[in-house]
């Protein structure tokens, strides 16, 4: 069924007819296509039609089906890698104890905070600014 509209002035506008008449018009933009979707060259001639472009798009082999021999080869490779990684992951208890001792050795205790001492942030900045003003004004 054709798409027919009535304009504000009362004229009948057949949108399907307008699309059909103008489908060879070059589209506005930086992609060289016409209104139908055909690829155009520099002179406006059709290089590939929209149907050819869509057929090549859907013809692409983007998904490969694995064969049983591929699956077996992948499984054997995975098992070999797993066996190699298990050998490398064996931990030496002496090195492990040394690492733990090194991490836990002599961590300095943080100094306790004084009652009027701020740790930092906005409060410390405001207090520092107030102290600086007092020094500048002669202790007032």
Buried (B, 14 or more C-beta within 10 A) or exposed (E): EEEEEEEEEEEEEEEEEEEEEEEEEEBEEEEBBBBBBBBBEEEEEBEBBBEEBEEEEEEEEEEEEEEEEEEEEEEEEEEEEEEEEEEEEEEEEEEEEEEEEEEEEEEEEEEEEEEEEBEEEEEEEEEEEEEEEEEEEEEE
